[in-house]
Amino acid sequence: MKPDVFARPIQILIGLGFPLEIRTAAEAYRHLVEWPHLNKDASYTIALNACRAAMQGEVEVETACGLYVAFAEKHDLLVPPGDPVIAYRRQRDRDPHIR
């Protein structure tokens, strides 16, 4: 097993809501590097640096994983539990601005 593998894969939504599994610090780092410049904030910088450090063996992989999850959660990238289509519709149905 590679040293930068997360204990549990992280499922995020990309593009038009397509799910993607992030299994390693390298995959998380690659996703962060491709993140749009306008959306780079402190959570982005912290997650990017943690993933880079995990790939180099300077920090624990699970630390980088936790920081990446925090970044993904802040930007609504995490796949909701259960069926993503149903979860999205439920979320949309609660929004008073969408009819």
Buried (B, 14 or more C-beta within 10 A) or exposed (E): EEEBBBEEBBBBBEEEEEEBEBBBBBBBBEBBEEBEEEEEEEBBEBBBBBBBBBBEEEBEBEBBBBBBBBBBEBBEBBBBEEEBEEEBEEEEEEEEEEE
